[in-house]
Structures are given as C-alpha cells and as structure tokens.
Amino acid sequence: MRNKYWLSCIGLLLAALSCLAQQPVDLVNPFIGASTSEGAAGIYHGLGKTFPGATTPYGLVQVSPNTITGGDNGSGYSYEHTSIEGFAFTQMSGVGWFGDLGNLLVMPSTGALQTASGSLKDPATGYRSRYDKKTEKASAGYYAVSLSDHNIKAEMTAAPHSGLLRFTFPKHALSRIQIDLARRVGGTSVLQEVEVVNEHTIQGWMKCTPEGGGWGNGEGNADYTVYFYAQFSKPLKNYGVWSAGIPDSWGRKRQDVESGKYQQRIADATVTKGIRKMQGKHLGFFTEFETKKGEEVLLKSGISFVSLAGARKNLEAEIPGWDFDKLHAQARATWNAALSKMQVTGGSKAQKTIFYTALYHTMIDPRMLEDVDGNYPGGDGKVHQSKHFTKRTIFSGWDVFRSQMPLQTIINPSLVNDLINSLITLADEKGKDHFERWELLNAYSGCMLGNPAVSVIADAYAKGIRNYDLNKAYQLSVGSVERFGNKEAGYTPNPLSISYTLEYAYFDWCVSQLAKQLGNSADADKYAKRAQYYHNIFDKEKGWFRPRLKDGSWEPWPAEGRLKQWYGCMESNAWQQGWFVPHDVAGMVALMGGKEKVLADLTNFFEKVPHNMMWNDYYNHANEPVHHVPFLFNRLGVPSLTQKWTRAICERAYKNAVEGLVGNEDVGQLSAWYVLAASGLHPVCPGDTRYEITSPVFNKITIALDAAYSQGKTFTISTVNNSSQNVYIQSATLNGKPYNNCFIDHSDLVKGGVLELVMGPNPGRLWGN
C-alpha cells in the first residue's frame, strides 16, 4: 500500500510539473518568423520580419537585437546575420516596406571606442560584434546572447514603457556601454540631444523626420521624437559624446546613410569627453569603466513619445530598482495572463508553440502610445490626455482588418475600442475628414489601399463594441469612402483597377451596414448600390475581373491571363484578388457562372499550390488578399473543403522555425489567421457577424470572454476523435443540442457555451450543407 501511495504521489507530481511546463508563456518562440531573408523566401517580400527581443503585451517598448539598419528590414533583425549592431528600445514587427524605429541603440564593448557601427561583411570596422548563435535565447519578455568579439553576455527584459539590460563583462581595463543616438531603422534621426543629469543618469531625445528616411524611406511621412531617461548601475565617471559633422547639403535618406562616404564621416566623428550636454545631427554617448570578470553592469531607460518628463515618469513607475530577474518574472506573468485568454489542449508541442507564438505576435500591435500618466502626442503636435481609452498606434489597416482585428473583437474588445478612438482623435487633431489606412506614430502614411478603418468600425459596431463617438466614426467613415472610392465612374480606373474597385466596393458595403444600423436609410441605399460596383470590372468574355481604363475600355489581356502578377492588382494577380467580394459571395458566384463552375475553379486554385505554400501564383497565403478564400467553400455548400484546406494551410504554411512564416507577419495578420483557423473559426466578411466553422487543429480551445462585452464567461470549441487524419466534421452540437450550420454568429459566441465537433477521416456528407 505504501509503495502504491508514493507511486500515486509521484504521478501527481509529474502531472503537476507537466502542467507547469505547458503554461502558455513557455510555449512562445519569438524566433518564429525572425528573418528578412529574400533568398529563403524566394521573393523580395522576404519572410516573417518579426523581432526576437523582449516586450510586453501591446507595450510601447521593445528591447531587441538589431543586426541591420538599411534595406527592407523593418524589424532591424534577421536570424541569418552573424553580427549584432546593438540593442534598440523600439521596433516594428513584421512589416514590409522600408522600416522605422530601432531607436536608442545600446551596445556594450571593450577596447578602443568606435563610433561607426561597421558592416555585416566586416564587423571589425565598427562597434558591432559577432555573436555565438548557440547562446542566443529568446522567450516572452526576455532575450539573451553572448557577444563573441567582446566576451560580453547581454540580457534584456521589458516593462510597458521601459526596458532593462544586463551586461556581464569580462575582466578588462576599458569596458564600455555606448549608445548610438542617431540610429534609426531605414535611415537616421536628424537631430539629437543628450544631457548628463547626475552620476547615474542621462536623458535626451532623437528627432525623426521624413528627411531622415525611416518608414517607406520617408514616403511614409513618419515624424516623431523619441525621449529617453536612462540610468546606469555603475557611476558615470569617464564618459563622453561623439559627434559626426553631417553637412547640411548631404541627404539623410536610407541610401545616403548606407553610403561609404556617410559611414566614413561617422567613423571620423569628433569625441568630446566629460561634456554634460550636447545637441547635434549625429550623436552618440558612451561611459567607460574597468570591470572584473563576471561583473554585471545594468542600464535601464524609460521611453516616451511625449517629453523628457514622461520618459522619467515611465521609468520611475515601472523600474524603480535594479532587480532584473524580478522584472523578467513580471514580464512573464503579464504575458501568461494575456496568452491565457485562449487555452488549447491536444495537438503536439510544436503545434502549441506555433499557436501561442502566433497569439503572442497578435499582441504586439496596435501598441500603446501614451505615457503612464495618460499623456500622448497628438496629430497636431500638441500633448493630449487620454481619459476614456488608451491611445494606440501602428494600424496596418490593409493587412489587419481581415483576421487580426476580428480576432481582437473576441479576445480583446476593449482594444478595438481603443483603436477606433485613437483613429478618431487622430483625424480630429489633424483636421482630416477621413481615416488613415496605415497609421504609424500619428502619420497619415498613405500606405496600401482601401478604407480598412471603416471595416474595423463596421465589424465592431455590429458586434456591440461601441465605446466611441458614433457620429464622428460614421462621418469619418463616409468621408473615407467619398475621398477614396469608386464613385461616379462605377469603378476605379487605376493601374491597380481590380484591387481598388473590389476593395472599395466592400468598404462601401461596410458604410451601408453602419448607415442601416444607425437608421440612415438614404445612405444605406446609396452605399449598398455602390457596393455592387464590383460588377463593372467583370469581363464576361474573359469570365473574370479585368482592369478598366478611364475611357471605359479594358486593359489589354496579358498572355499569362489571370496569373500575371500586378495585372490590375496590388501584390497579387487577378485570380488571387478576384475572389475578394466578401460582402456578396452569392452575387460573385452568379457573376462567375454559378456554383459548379466556381467550385471547380476554386478547387483548381488550391490544388496548384506548392506544398511548402511559399509565394506563388495560386492560393498565396504569404499575402493578405486571399486570406478569406479557404472559407468560401463553406459558402458554396462544400464545408469539407474548407476543413481540408484550412488544416493543410495550418500544417504547411506555419512551422516552429525561424522560417516558419511563409510571408511577412504584417503586424499580427498572418498570425491572427492561424489563431482563428486553428481554433475552428474565421470570418469571410468583417462587418458581418458570421464566423465560418472549420476543422480545429486542437482537441479543445477555450476562449475567455470579456464580461463588459459578453453574457458568458467562456466559449469552448471541443472535438471528438480529432487527429491529423480525422480532419472532417461529421456532426456538431451547440450547448448539447444538434447544430448543423457550418457557421456561428458572434452573438451566440459571446453568450458562452460549448460547440462540440465530432471528427472523422472522410468528408461529412450531411453536416453543414
């Protein structure tokens, strides 16, 4: 009996340890997608472009390694690079185009001071260092690496508005921490200031304008100032500033900064020791000291986009001491709470890692922009105070309206309110009559196309998420589609006519839905009519959508037909973009020749996809226009094909690997698609409260619901006999009652309950049809 008792105890202990090992925070791998390699992707778009550094959910600060400043490397990091330039306090996640941020670049070093960063080809020409890949570690809220050239271990963790770095030095007579204040991904900050406040503290700012490149190499109009308040654990006794004299006549864009002439000027910077305050066009700060073997020197900094006082308040509120391990534990706990909003059981550890890393990536943006006191920088250049919402930034609209924001309506509805309030106040502050489609730090960047904020608002309103000025939201939505829309011609005669016309038609539908729900029947009818303008670019002779010229004639049909990339389409071909009529699938199907013809065409579209699902001319999961397409099979009455293909995409397009994302992460969109699809739900048409039901990857997914927006506490999707072979739904029950629909409404989801799916190896003949 005694042996049985102890065996039982040991069994319980092992079970408990197993549960501890399966905490969501422990299943995050920040290296998934952390590559910008064009070679590995086989296309100039590259791969995931995520960063592996430390941050907190939707935090203002991201402390992360940077390996490159220029090129289409928005995250500032790519896993295959063999040297590190430094560790910055701000990063973008998963963006295409030329990136931005990467500010306050900190680097520990030993030996002679170098003021230029050096190059990937020749790290020894600057302060960058090669690193031991085996020592590189990343988890939610933590990053560590050993810098080989200086024998220094670097660790970092973060709080929402601040970050903490711990450097373990070797024995050396001349050790150092240096900060490149000019550094900016995709260019340079154009003016900086640094001041020694006391023997442990410096403060300053970096002004970043379009003249200095950055977002879109200046075309994205990013114009911001980063303020910092930084403290060192070791007193400032031997410190100084370097200043590179950049002539007024020199350009400051990405290509200018990358030039040999520019880099040489930085390498020849004037070094001034002991100076307490300096302003200049290309500054850096350093502090030098002797270190014992294994000596730890820490640096912490608050970051603000408002003021020096804001940066100081942020640091003092979040990191009052120097306990690195305590702050790391807090970051882990914060992440675990956020990720625990979705609990999954079943599936392999690799699948869980992919899931929770995807969920983690959806919780980077839209990040908070305000300080701990609620102050935030307005679009008018003035300081504003948020009272009823959290001011947020980085809205990658064209990407995230499809999956990322619909996901947030389920798991973070208050964040959706925050985003809508942020976009409304930004328009007010800038005196605009429309929403921006891709917002970065108050910039109306004009990136991509369409009116995605209108979709987010229509979706939120339909789902009862309404804590914002409804009148302003509606007027700005109308202003958006009136400024950017198909209008009188009934289509958009643009080189990208298919993409513009189809997407504008959908956003007109979104406004018609808002108008209907607000009781504005005249606008509802007007925009519902415009939502049908997609018919105007369908060529019956070719049997497909085709770009039209201003005079109404067709653009010449290419030899490749629907497969020609960029033929009337943004980052896609006509076959890919042509499926985008989410608001009127029945009308689209009729236009294309009926259900059987469309079903055959759609099936062919998927069967031609390469097994690895990398960039291709068919179902191209690497880019957004097709993300709703697998769920069209549900609308065609063949839900088994939705189940087949979503499971295939989850398996083939997502891996627990650096090259585990087939395309740009796009600020949470690619990951949000996985989170939803792997859970068994995904919308075809945001603004409609219908979610398509598909085959879950996991045996059970439990979603915690927000009591302020939901009647129920949790909604669970449970399966019976689920496996990699049993991917087809045979039957279903909702709260114990038979359920034969291949869709579910948001109102039913937020009531709480259990959707149980019985799975099998062959298509279910009766369910969902």
N, C-alpha and C positions, 0 to 999 in steps of 0.2 A: 504494500500500500504506500509505504514511504517513497519508494522509487517512482511509483506512478504519480505521487503528489509532486515530486521535484521535476519529473518529466513534464507534467502539466504546467508548472510554473515557468520552466524553460521555454515551453511552447508559447505561453502567453507573452513572455518577454521578447521572444523572437518576433512574434506578431506585432508587438508594440514598436519594436525597432524598425520593422518593415514599414509600419505606418508612418513613423517619423521620417524614414528615408524617402517617402513618397509625398512629402509636402510640396505643394505647387512651386514654391520658390526654389526648391532644389532641382526642379526639372527644367529650369531655364538655361539655355545655352546661347549666350549673346554672340557667339561666333557664327551662328547660322546667318548666312547672307552677308557676312562681313568681307565682301570682296567687290572691287570695282573692275575686275579683270575683263577686258574685251575679248582676250584670247580664249578664256574659259567659257565665256558666254557665246562666242561665235557671232557677236553683233556689237555694234558701237554702244548699244544701250547698257552693256555690262550686266552684272548680276545684281545681288540684293542691295548693295551700297548701304548697309547698316553699320553702326559703330559698336564696338565691344565694351566700351567704358562704363563707368558707374553713373547711375542716375536714380531717380525715384519716380513713381507714377506721375506723369504729366508735369515733371519738375522743370523749373527754369534752368537748372544747371545740369550739365552732362560732362563729367570729368573723364576724358578718354584719350587714348594714344592717337597721335597723328603721324602719319608716315609720308604725307604728300600735301602740298599746298595748291598746286595748279591742276588744270585739266578737268575732265568730267568726273570728279571725285568728291561728290557732295559731302560725304561723311568724313573726309580727311584721312581715311584709313583704308588700306587694302591688305588682306591677310598675307598675300604672297610677297609683299615688300619685306626686305631684310634689315631695314634700319628704321628707327623711330626719330622723328623730328622733335617731339616733345609731347606734353600732356596739356590739352586745352580744356577750358571750363564750359565751352558752349559748342554744340554740334547739331547738324541736321541729320535726319535719319531717312535713308532710302530714297533720296531724290535723284532724278535725272537732271539734266542741265548743269551748268557750272554752279557749284555750291557756294555757301556762305557760312558765317560764324567761324568757329575754330579760334576764338579769341582767348586772350590771356594764356599764352603758350609757355608752360613751365618746363624747364629741363635741368636735372642735376648733372654735374660734370666734375671732372678733376683735371688738374694741369692748367696749361695756358688757356686764357679766355679766348673764345672765338665768337665773333659777333654775327656771322652768317650761318645759316643752317646747314650748308653743304648740300650734296645731291645724293639721290639713291644710288647712282653709279659710283660715286666716290664720297662716302660718308666722312672720311677723314678731312675733307676740305671745310668742314663746319662743325657745329656743336651737336649735330645729330649723332646717334650711336647705333651700331649694330646690336642685335639682341639675341638672346638664347631662346629659340622658339619653344623648346621643351619647358621653359619656365613660365611661359605666358598662360595666365589663368584669368578666366572671366566668369562671373556669376551675377545674378541680380543684385546690384548695389555694390559691386566690387570688381577691381581689376588689378592684376599684378604682373610684373615682368622683371627680368634681370637684364640690365644693360651691359653688354659684354665689353665694350670699349672702356668703360669706367669702373666695372665691377661694382655696380650700384643696383640694389633692388628697389624698384619703385612700386608702391601700392597706392590705391586711391579708392575713396568711397564718397558718398554724397548725401546731402540733405536737399530739400526742395529748392532753396535759393543759395546754396553754398556747397563748397566741397573741401575735402581734406586729403592731402597727400602725405605719405610717409616714405621717406627715403632712408635706406640703410646703406651707409657709406663704408668703404674700406679705410684702412689706416692710410692717411695722406696728409701732407703738409699744406696742400692747396686744393681743398674741396670747394664746391660752389653750388648754389642754386641760381639760375638765371631765368629771366622772364622776357620773352620777345613780345613787346607791346604792340608792334606794328602788324604782327602776323594775323592773317585772315584767310580762310579757305577761299580760293578763287580770286585772290587779289591781295589787297593790303588796306589796313586802316590808314587814313590820310593825315591824321593829326592825333598826337597822344600827349598826355601829361602824367608825370609821376612825381610823388612827393613822399619824403620820409617823415612820418608823423611822430614816431618815437623809436626807441632802440629795438622794438619788435614789430613795428607796423609800417606799411606803406599804403598809399592809396593813389588812385588816379583814374584815368579814363582813356578810351580809344574811340575816335570818331570814324565811322564807316559810312561812306557815301558811294553813290554810283560811279563817281570818278575813280574810285579805288577798286573797281571790278565787283567781285562778290557775286551775288545772285544773278545768274544769266550774264556774268561778266559785265555787270552794270545795267543791262537791259531790263532786269527785274526791279529796278528802282529802289532797292533796299537802302535805307538811310536811317541809321541808328547810332546811338552812342552807348558803349558798354562801360559801366562804372564798376570799380572793384575796391575792396577794402581787405587787404591781405596781411596776415600775421605769420611770423616765423618763430619757431620754438627756440631757436638759437639767436642770441642777440646780434643786431646789425652793428658790426664794428669796422669791417673792411668792405665797403660797398661802393657802388658807383653806377653810372649811367653811360651807355654808348649811344651815339647819335650819328646816323648816316645822313650826310648832306645831300638830299634829293633835290636837284634843281627844279624850279618852278616850271621850266619848259618840258620836263620829262612827263610822259604818260604814266598813269598809275594803274592801268588795267592789268588783267592776268598775264597777257603776253609780254607786257613791259616788265613786270616784276620777275618773270621767269627768265628774262634775257641775261646773258653773261655780263653785259655792261652794268645792269642794275645790281646783280648779285655781287659784283666786284666792289661796287660803291658801298654795299652793306659790309662786306668783309673788311673794307678800309675805314670803317666807322671810327670816329673820334671817341676815345674813352676818357671820361672825367670821373675821378674818384672823389668820394666824400661830398659830392653835391647833394643838397637836400631837396631841390625841386627843379624840374626842367620840363619844358614843352618843346615838341619838335615833330618832324614829319616821319621819322623812323627811329624810334627809341627802343632801348632795352634796359633792364635793370638787373644788377647782379649783387650778390652778397657772398663773400669768401670767408673760409674758416678752416682750421685744422680739424681733422677727425681721427678718432680712434677706430680700430677695427670693430665693425658691427654697430657703430654709433648711429642712432636714429635721429634724423632732423626732419621736422614736420613743417608743412606750410598749409595754411587754411585761408580761404577767401570767400567773402560774400560777393555776390554779383547782383547788379541792378541795371535796368534799362531806364531808370528814373533819375538817380542822383547818387552822389557820394554818401550822403546821409542814409539813403536807402540801402546801399551796399553794406554799410556799417551795421545798421539795424538788422539786416538779414543775417549777417554773421553772428552777431551777439545773441540773437534769438534762437539760432539753430545749433551753433557750435561754440558754446561758451568756454569749453575746456579743450584738452588735447587728447582725449581718450578715443583713439582711432577704432579700437575694437568695439567700443560701445556704440559709436556712430554707425559702424558697419552692421551691428546687430539691429539697430533701429531701422536702417535701410531695408534689411532682410525682412523684418517684421512688417514694415509698410507694404513691401511687395507681396508678401504672403497673404496679407489681408485683401489686397486688390485682386490678386490672381484667384483667390478662393471664392470669388463670386461665381466661378464656374468650376464644378467638381466633376472629374471624369473617373470612371472605373472601367477596367477591361483594357484591351489593347496592349501593345508591347511598350516597354520603357522608351524605346525610340519614338513611338507614336505619341506618347505622353509628352516627351521632350519637345517634339515638333509642335504639339498643341499649346503647351504652356509658354514656349518661346514665341509662338505666334501671338498669343494673348498678350504677352509682355510687349511685343512690338506695337500692338494696337494701343498701348498705354504710354506711349512717348509723346504723341501729339493728338489734339491741339494742347500745347503746353501752357502753363500759367505765365502771364507776363507781368503781373502785379507783384509788388513787394509784400512783406509780411504785414505792413500797415494798410494795405489796400490801395496804395498809390500805384498808378500805372501811366506810362507815356501815351498821350493821345495822338490821334492822327493830325491834330492841329499844332503839334509841337509843345503843347502845354501839359502840365501834370493834372491828372484826374483821379478821383477817388471812386472805387467800386463799392457799392453799398448792398446790392441785392444779388450780385453774381460775381464770379471770378473771371477777371479779364484774361482771355486766352489768345494765342497766336499760332500761326502756321496751319493754315487751312488749304490743303492741297485738293481743292474742290473737284476738279475733273476726275481725279482718282477716287476720292473717299466717299462721294455721295452714293456709290454703288454698293459697298459692303461695310466699310468702316463706320460710317455714321449710323446706318441701320442697326449694326451690332450695338452701338452705344445707346440707341433708344431702348434696348432691352436691359443692358447691364449697367449703364451709367446715364440715365435720362437727365440728371441734373447737369451733366457735362454738355449735353446737347443744348439745353437752355443757356448755359454759359457761352457756348459758341455763337448762338444766334444773337444774344445780347451783345457780344463782342463785335460782331459784324454790323449790327445796327448802330452801335455807338461810334464805330469807326466811320461809317458813312456820314453820320451827323457831324462828327469832328472835322471831316474833310470837305463837308458841304457837297457830298455826292448824292445823286438821285438814284443810285443803283448799288448793288452788292459787287464786291470784287470776287473773281472766280478763283484766284490763287493768292492768298494773303500771307505776307511774311513781315512781321515786325512793323505793322501799320502800312506797309507798301501795297498800293494797288499795282501789282506786278504785271497784270495783263497776260499772264502765262496760260497757255492752253486755250480752250474754247468753251462756249456754252454758258449757262447760268446755274452752276451747281448749288449755290446757296439757296436758290429757290426750291430745289428738290429737297434739301435738308429741312427747310421750313415746312413745306407741304407734308413731308413724312412725319415731322414732329407734331404738327398740328393735328393731323389725322389720328395720331396715337395719344392725344391728350396731353402732350408736352407743350405748355403754353405760358410759361412764366417770363414773358417778354412783352413789349409793346406791340400788340397785334396790328394796330393801324399802321404803325411805321413799317413793320415787317411786310405787310401787304403792299403798301405803297412802294417800298423799295423793290419788292418782287416785280410789280408792274413796271417800275422804272427800268429794271434789268432787262425784261423781255422786250420792252419797247426800244431800248437802246441797242440791244443785241438780239435780233430776231429775224424771222423770215419776212414778216410784214407784207407790203403791197404786192411784191412780185410772186409771193406764194412759195418762194424758195430763196436760197442764198447763192447768188452767182459768184462763187469764190473758187480759187483753185482747189480748195478742200470742200467743195459743194455738198458732197454726200454727208460727211461728218457734220458740217454746220447745219444743214437743213434738217437732218434726222434728230439731232440733239436739240435744236431749237424747238422743234415740234413737241418733243417730250416736255421741255420746260414750260411751253405754253399750256400743255395739259396740266402741269403742276399748278399754274396760276388759276386755271379754270376750276380745279378742285378746291383751292383755297377760296375762290370767289363764291363757289356754290355753298361751302360750309359757312361762309360769313354772310350769306343771304344776298349777295350781289349777283342777281340773275343776268343782268346785261353783260357784265364782264365774264361770267361763267360761259355764256353762249359765245361771246366773241373769241375767247381763248380756246374753247373747245373746237371751234371751227378752225382756228389756226393750228391746232394740234393735228389736224388731218392733212396738213400741207405736205406731209411725207409722200403722199400720192403723186405730188407734182414732179418728183425726180425719178419716178419709176418708168423705165422704158419698156413698154410691152413687147417691143420687137426683140430686145435682148433678154427680157424676162428678169430684169434686175435693176437695182438702183444705179443711176448714172449721173455724173455731174453735168450741170447745165450752165451755159454762158449767159451773159447779161441780156443778149438779144433773144433768149429762149431756146436757142439751138443747143444740141448736145455736144459735149466734149468728145473728140474722136475716141472711138473704142480701141483700146490697146490690143496688141497681138496676144498678150497674156490673159486678156479678158478680166474676169473678177480677181485674178491672182496678182495683178500688178500693184505692188506697194506704192502708196502715196497717190494713187489714181483717185482723186477726189476725196481722199481720206487722210485723217491725222494719224500718223504712225501705224497705219494698217492698210489693208486692201478692201475692195468693195465687198468681197464675200464676208469678211470679218465684220466690217462696220454695218453692212446691210441688214443684219439681224436686230439692229437697235431701233425697235418700235415697241418699247416695253409697255406703253400705255394703251396699245391697241393691237394685241397679238392676233386676235381674230381677224381684224381688218388687214393686217400684214399677210396673214396666211391666205386669205381670199385673193389679195392682190398678186401673190406669188403663184397662184394656180391651184390652191386647195390643199387640204390636209395630206393626202397621199404623196403628192409631188414634193411638198415641203418636207415631209418626214424622210423621204428618200434623199433629198438634198442635204438635210441636216445630218443624217446618218453618215453620208459620204464625207461631209465636213469633218466629222470626228475620226472616222476610220483612217483618214490620210495623215493624221498627226504622228510625228515621230515618237518613238517610245519614250525618249527622255523628256519630251514636251518642251524642249528649248525653243527659242524663237523660230517660228515657221509661218507658212502662208495659209494655214488652215485654222483649227482651233488653237489660237496663240495665247495660252494662259499667261505668258510673260507680260501681256499688256491688257489694259482695262476694257477696251470696247466689247470684248467677248465674255466678260465675267458672268453675265446673266444667261448666256446661251445654253449651258447644260440643263438648265431648269425649264427650257422651252418644251422639252419632251413631255413634262407634266401637262402643259397647256395643250399639247397635241394628242393627249389621251393615251400616251405610252410612258407612264411613270417609271417603268422598269429601266428604260434607257437613261433617264435622269439618274437613277440609282447606280446603274452600271458606270456611267461616265464620271459622276462626282467621286465615287470610290476610286476610280482609276486615276483621276487628277490628284486626289489626296495622296495616293501612293506614289505616283510617278513624278509629280511636279514639286514635291516637298520632301526634303531629306534632313536628317540630323547631321549636317555637314556644313562647312564653310560655304560651299557652292550648293547649298540646299534650297535656294530660291531660284526659280528659272528666269526671273526678271527683277526689275527694281522693286524694292519693298513699297515704294511710293507712299510713305508716311502712314503706314498701317493698313493700306488697302489689300495688298497681296496676302498679308497675314489674316486680316479680318475675313477674307473669303474662306480661308481654311477653317478658322474657328467656327464660323457658321455652318459650312458644308459638313465638316467633321462631326458637328453636333446634330445634323439632320435637318437643318432649316436654312433657307436663303430666300430673299425676295427677288422677284423679277423686276418689279416696278416700285421703287421707293415713292411714297405718296399714296400708294395703295397699301392697306393694312394686311394684305395676304402674304404669308410666307409659304413657299413650296416645301413640302416634306420630301426628304431624300434619305438615303441609307447612311446611318451614323457609323463612324469609324469605331466608336466605343460602345461598350455594353450599356453604359448608363452615363447620362450627363445631367447634372442638377444645377440649375441656374438660380442664384439668389436674386429675388426681386426687390426693388426699392419700394418701401411702404408708402412713400409720398406719391407714387405714381401707379401703384398696383394694389389689387384687392388681396392677392395671395402672397405667401411668403416665398415659395419656390415653385419652379416649373421643372419637371423632370421628363426627360426622354429616355425611356428604358427599352431594352431589347431582349428578345428571347432567341437563343440559338444563333447569335451573331458571330461571324468569323470572317476571315479573308475570302472564304468560298461562299458563305451564306450572305450575299450582299443584297438580296432581293426581298422586299417587303411582301409578306404573304397575307397578313391581316393586321388590324390595329384596333386598339381600344383607347378611348379618352375618358379618364376617370372611371374606368371599369365598364364603360358602355361601348358597343361596337362603333367603330369610326372608319368610314370608307372613303373619306376625302383625301386626296393627295396634297392637301394644303391645310393651313390652320390660320385663323385670324389673330391679330395682335391682341384683340380684346379677350379672346379665350386664353391666350398665353398668360396675360397679366392677372387673370383670375387665379392662377396657380393650378396645380394638379399634376397628373401623370399621363403622358402619351406613351403607350406601350406598343412596340412594333415586333411582330413575330417574323423572323427572318428565315430565308431558305436559299438553296443553291440555284434555283431556277426562277425566272420571272413569274410573279404572282399574276394569275390570269384574271382575277376578279377585283383585287383591291385597287382603289384609286382611279379606276377607269370611268 
